[in-house]
Amino acid sequence: MSKNSRRAAARLLKSAALFAALGDGTRLEIVAKLADGSQQSITQLTAGADVTRQAITKHLRVLESAGIVQSAKSGRETLFALQPRSLEEAQRALAAVSEQWDAALARLKDFVEQ
C-alpha cells in the first residue's frame, strides 16, 4: 500500500469515528451547547438534559475520543470545549462526497441524454 493510500485510509477511519460520534442525538445536543465557543462542565452540560450526569459523561468520552471535544481540568471540575477543526474536517469530507455525487449524476445525465 502506498503512502498516499495509507493516508487516505487513515482519513476515512478518522471521518468514520467522527460521523459515528455525531450520529447520536444526545451528543449532537452537547455539540450544540458547546458551539458558542464556551467551556462547560458536566454539570452545565447536564442542565436541561433528559439524561443522567453519568450518561453525559459517557457521551463526552465518545466525543473526546473522536476529537470533537477537548477536556481541561479547572480546579476540581473538568471543562469541555468544542474542537472546531474536527467539524471542519467533517465538512470537508461531506463536500468531497457531494462532489463525487455531482460528478456521478452529471455522467448519468450525459449517458441518458445521448
Secondary structure by P-SEA (a helix, b strand, c coil): ccaaaaaaaaaaaaaaaaaaaaccaaaaaaaaaaccccccccccccccccccaaaaaaaaaaaaaaccbbbbbcccbbbbbbcaaaaaaaaaaaaaaaaaaaaaaaaaaaaaac
